[in-house]
């Protein structure tokens, strides 16, 4: 049994060590492993506080903190957190950590954050089994989550998580998110998207509204013609694409490489140019 001087009582609330009492705020709380018994003594609280797999908890704590900063467009240093907390559960104590959600965040924002954390766990568990139908986030959010997951898997990929990690959030879906078992393997190659645009001149060969894709025919230097596929923003680009598809009109297509949740890189259309200028539809009369 190890000893700690952390004040503890059995009020049923979470107790954050090394922090003064404060008004309760929304938090993401992460817990690791099973609960354990503690005893009061003259100098504090006695218990097996070295039993929880703190290092495993730290992996998810750091990753979820990154997701919270991305979700709320906040600098990582501004995310308030507590690396160790203990909560009573059925007369015993469970060990964990907490990440604060600043006051003023809407329930919709918190629900989106939960969806990002859920996707993070899916990627860190089995990224290549994820289907597009599993993702409820938009492309930018899912790519941002994939980038964070990829960073952590580059370091910890293949590691066995010795004790289950439970993540609780103040979302409308209050079911805890659980991770147990083994992290996905380390990615075989870096898959960060390049920040530089890719510009290709060509004509549209096909439009796929249901798949949100286009097929572009273009001439490579010193080689035969080639076709490439790219994702599109239907609401922004569909009418423009229709107008240059029939009759076929050569244009410059500006793409960016984006990371999919399964760590695949795909092209996303950012802009269409004709004669070197951004193409805009003429307003209908």
C-alpha positions as CSV (number, residue, x, y, z in Angstrom):
1,X,0.0,0.0,0.0
2,X,1.3,3.4,-0.9
3,X,0.6,6.5,1.1
4,X,-0.6,9.9,-0.1
5,X,-1.2,13.2,1.8
6,X,-4.0,14.1,-0.6
7,X,-7.1,15.1,1.4
8,X,-10.0,12.7,0.7
9,X,-13.5,12.3,1.9
10,X,-16.4,10.1,0.9
11,X,-18.8,12.7,-0.3
12,X,-19.1,11.0,-3.7
13,X,-17.5,13.9,-5.6
14,X,-14.3,14.1,-7.6
15,X,-11.3,15.4,-5.7
16,X,-8.5,17.2,-7.7
17,X,-5.2,17.2,-6.0
18,X,-2.8,20.2,-6.1
19,X,-5.7,22.6,-6.9
20,X,-7.8,24.9,-4.6
21,X,-11.5,24.3,-4.4
22,X,-13.4,26.1,-7.1
23,X,-16.8,26.5,-8.6
24,X,-17.7,23.3,-10.5
25,X,-17.3,23.6,-14.3
26,X,-17.9,21.3,-17.2
27,X,-15.1,18.8,-17.6
28,X,-14.0,15.8,-19.7
29,X,-13.1,13.2,-17.1
30,X,-10.9,10.2,-17.9
31,X,-10.6,7.3,-15.6
32,X,-8.2,4.3,-15.8
33,X,-8.6,0.7,-14.5
34,X,-10.7,-0.6,-11.6
35,X,-11.6,1.1,-8.4
36,X,-9.7,0.3,-5.2
37,X,-10.1,0.7,-1.5
38,X,-8.5,3.5,0.5
39,X,-8.2,4.1,4.3
40,X,-7.9,7.3,6.3
41,X,-4.8,7.7,8.5
42,X,-3.4,10.4,10.7
43,X,-1.3,11.9,7.8
44,X,-3.7,11.6,4.9
45,X,-5.2,8.8,2.8
46,X,-3.6,5.4,2.5
47,X,-4.1,3.3,-0.6
48,X,-2.6,1.6,-3.7
49,X,-2.3,4.9,-5.7
50,X,0.5,3.4,-7.8
51,X,-1.9,0.7,-9.1
52,X,-3.5,2.7,-11.9
53,X,-1.8,2.7,-15.3
54,X,-1.0,6.4,-15.2
55,X,1.2,6.3,-18.3
56,X,-1.6,4.8,-20.4
57,X,-4.0,7.4,-19.1
58,X,-1.5,10.1,-20.0
59,X,-1.6,9.1,-23.7
60,X,-5.3,9.6,-23.9
61,X,-5.3,12.6,-21.6
62,X,-2.8,14.4,-23.9
63,X,-4.6,13.4,-27.1
64,X,-8.0,14.5,-25.9
65,X,-6.6,17.8,-24.6
66,X,-5.3,18.4,-28.2
67,X,-8.8,17.6,-29.6
68,X,-10.4,20.0,-27.1
69,X,-8.0,22.8,-28.2
70,X,-8.8,22.1,-31.8
71,X,-12.5,21.9,-31.3
72,X,-12.8,25.2,-29.4
73,X,-10.1,26.9,-31.5
74,X,-8.0,27.6,-28.4
75,X,-4.3,27.5,-27.8
76,X,-3.2,24.3,-26.1
77,X,-1.7,26.2,-23.2
78,X,-5.1,27.8,-22.4
79,X,-6.8,24.4,-21.7
80,X,-7.1,24.0,-18.0
81,X,-6.6,20.5,-16.8
82,X,-5.9,18.3,-13.8
83,X,-3.6,15.4,-14.3
84,X,-4.7,13.4,-11.3
85,X,-8.1,13.2,-9.6
86,X,-9.8,10.5,-7.6
87,X,-13.5,9.8,-7.4
88,X,-15.5,7.7,-5.1
89,X,-17.5,4.9,-6.7
90,X,-19.5,2.4,-4.6
91,X,-17.3,2.9,-1.5
92,X,-14.0,2.7,-3.4
93,X,-11.9,5.1,-5.4
94,X,-11.2,5.3,-9.1
95,X,-8.2,7.2,-10.5
96,X,-8.3,9.6,-13.4
97,X,-7.7,13.1,-14.8
98,X,-9.8,16.0,-16.0
99,X,-9.8,18.5,-18.9
100,X,-11.9,21.7,-18.3
101,X,-14.5,22.9,-20.8
102,X,-14.6,26.7,-20.4
103,X,-17.9,28.3,-19.5
104,X,-19.9,29.6,-22.3
105,X,-19.6,26.6,-24.6
106,X,-23.0,25.5,-26.1
107,X,-24.4,22.0,-25.9
108,X,-23.9,21.7,-29.7
109,X,-20.2,22.5,-29.3
110,X,-19.8,20.0,-26.5
111,X,-21.7,17.3,-28.6
112,X,-19.4,18.0,-31.5
113,X,-16.4,17.7,-29.2
114,X,-17.7,14.3,-28.1
115,X,-18.0,13.2,-31.7
116,X,-14.4,14.2,-32.3
117,X,-13.2,12.3,-29.2
118,X,-15.2,9.3,-30.4
119,X,-13.6,9.4,-33.8
120,X,-10.2,9.8,-32.1
121,X,-10.7,6.5,-30.3
122,X,-12.0,4.7,-33.4
123,X,-8.8,5.8,-35.3
124,X,-6.5,4.8,-32.5
125,X,-8.2,1.4,-32.3
126,X,-8.7,0.2,-35.9
127,X,-8.4,3.1,-38.4
128,X,-8.7,0.9,-41.6
129,X,-12.1,-0.4,-40.5
130,X,-13.7,3.0,-40.4
131,X,-16.4,3.6,-43.0
132,X,-17.5,7.0,-44.2
133,X,-21.0,6.3,-42.8
134,X,-19.3,6.0,-39.3
135,X,-18.3,9.7,-39.4
136,X,-20.7,12.5,-38.6
137,X,-18.2,15.3,-38.6
138,X,-17.4,17.5,-41.6
139,X,-14.2,16.9,-43.6
140,X,-12.1,19.6,-41.8
141,X,-13.0,18.3,-38.3
142,X,-12.4,14.6,-39.2
143,X,-9.1,15.4,-40.9
144,X,-8.0,17.4,-37.8
145,X,-8.8,14.5,-35.6
146,X,-7.0,12.1,-37.9
147,X,-3.9,14.3,-37.7
148,X,-3.9,14.1,-33.9
149,X,-4.4,10.4,-33.9
150,X,-1.6,9.9,-36.4
151,X,0.8,11.9,-34.2
152,X,0.1,9.7,-31.2
153,X,0.2,6.5,-33.1
154,X,3.6,7.4,-34.6
155,X,4.9,7.3,-31.0
156,X,2.6,4.8,-29.2
157,X,1.3,2.6,-32.1
158,X,1.1,-1.1,-31.2
159,X,1.2,-0.4,-27.4
160,X,-1.1,-2.6,-25.3
161,X,-3.3,-0.5,-23.0
162,X,-3.0,-2.5,-19.8
163,X,-6.2,-1.1,-18.1
164,X,-9.4,0.2,-19.8
165,X,-9.7,3.9,-20.2
166,X,-13.1,5.5,-19.6
167,X,-14.0,8.9,-20.9
168,X,-17.0,10.8,-19.6
169,X,-18.3,14.0,-21.1
170,X,-21.2,16.4,-20.3
171,X,-22.8,15.6,-23.7
172,X,-26.4,14.9,-24.6
173,X,-25.1,11.3,-25.1
174,X,-23.8,10.7,-21.6
175,X,-22.6,7.1,-22.2
176,X,-18.9,6.8,-21.4
177,X,-16.5,6.2,-24.2
178,X,-14.3,3.2,-23.5
179,X,-10.9,2.2,-24.9
180,X,-9.3,-1.1,-24.0
181,X,-6.9,-3.5,-25.7
182,X,-4.2,-2.5,-28.1
183,X,-3.5,0.7,-30.0
184,X,-3.4,0.5,-33.8
185,X,0.0,-0.1,-35.4
186,X,2.3,2.8,-36.1
187,X,1.6,4.3,-39.6
188,X,3.9,2.9,-42.2
189,X,4.7,6.3,-43.6
190,X,4.0,10.0,-42.6
191,X,0.6,11.1,-43.9
192,X,0.5,14.7,-42.9
193,X,-1.2,16.8,-45.7
194,X,1.0,19.3,-47.4
195,X,0.1,22.9,-46.8
196,X,1.0,23.7,-50.4
197,X,-1.7,23.7,-53.1
198,X,-1.5,21.4,-56.1
199,X,-2.6,23.1,-59.4
200,X,-3.6,20.9,-62.3
201,X,-4.9,22.0,-65.7
202,X,-7.5,19.8,-67.4
203,X,-11.1,19.1,-68.1
204,X,-13.8,17.3,-66.1
205,X,-14.3,13.7,-67.2
206,X,-17.1,12.8,-64.7
207,X,-19.1,14.3,-61.8
208,X,-20.4,12.1,-58.9
209,X,-22.8,14.0,-56.7
210,X,-23.7,11.2,-54.4
211,X,-20.0,10.5,-53.8
212,X,-19.0,14.2,-53.7
213,X,-16.2,13.5,-56.2
214,X,-15.0,14.6,-59.6
215,X,-12.8,12.8,-62.1
216,X,-10.4,15.1,-63.9
217,X,-8.7,14.4,-67.2
218,X,-5.3,16.1,-67.6
219,X,-2.1,15.8,-69.6
220,X,1.1,15.0,-67.8
221,X,4.4,16.3,-68.9
222,X,6.1,13.9,-71.4
223,X,3.5,11.2,-70.8
224,X,0.1,10.1,-71.7
225,X,-3.1,11.7,-70.4
226,X,-4.1,10.7,-66.9
227,X,-7.2,10.9,-64.7
228,X,-7.4,11.8,-61.0
229,X,-10.2,11.8,-58.5
230,X,-10.9,14.5,-55.9
231,X,-13.5,15.3,-53.4
232,X,-15.6,18.4,-53.7
233,X,-17.8,20.7,-51.7
234,X,-21.2,20.2,-53.2
235,X,-22.8,23.4,-52.0
236,X,-19.9,25.6,-53.0
237,X,-18.8,24.0,-56.3
238,X,-21.5,21.9,-57.9
239,X,-23.1,24.6,-60.1
240,X,-19.6,25.8,-61.2
241,X,-18.6,22.3,-62.1
242,X,-21.7,21.7,-64.1
243,X,-21.2,24.9,-66.1
244,X,-17.7,23.8,-67.2
245,X,-18.6,20.1,-67.7
246,X,-21.0,20.6,-70.6
247,X,-19.6,21.8,-72.8
248,X,-16.1,20.7,-71.6
249,X,-14.0,23.7,-70.7
250,X,-10.3,23.5,-69.7
251,X,-9.6,25.1,-66.4
252,X,-7.0,25.1,-63.6
253,X,-8.1,23.1,-60.6
254,X,-6.4,24.0,-57.2
255,X,-6.3,21.0,-54.8
256,X,-5.0,20.4,-51.3
257,X,-4.0,17.0,-49.9
258,X,-6.3,16.1,-46.9
259,X,-6.0,13.2,-44.5
260,X,-8.9,10.8,-44.2
261,X,-9.7,9.2,-40.9
262,X,-8.2,6.0,-42.2
263,X,-4.9,7.8,-42.8
264,X,-5.3,7.9,-46.6
265,X,-4.4,11.1,-48.4
266,X,-6.9,12.4,-50.9
267,X,-7.2,15.5,-53.0
268,X,-9.9,18.1,-52.1
269,X,-10.9,20.8,-54.6
270,X,-10.2,24.3,-53.2
271,X,-10.6,26.6,-56.3
272,X,-11.3,26.6,-60.0
273,X,-9.5,29.1,-62.2
274,X,-10.0,30.1,-65.8
275,X,-7.5,32.2,-67.7
276,X,-5.6,32.5,-64.4
277,X,-8.6,34.1,-62.5
278,X,-10.9,32.5,-59.9
279,X,-14.0,31.2,-61.8
280,X,-17.3,32.6,-60.6
281,X,-20.8,32.0,-62.0
282,X,-22.5,35.0,-63.5
283,X,-25.6,35.9,-61.5
284,X,-28.8,34.8,-63.3
285,X,-31.0,37.6,-64.7
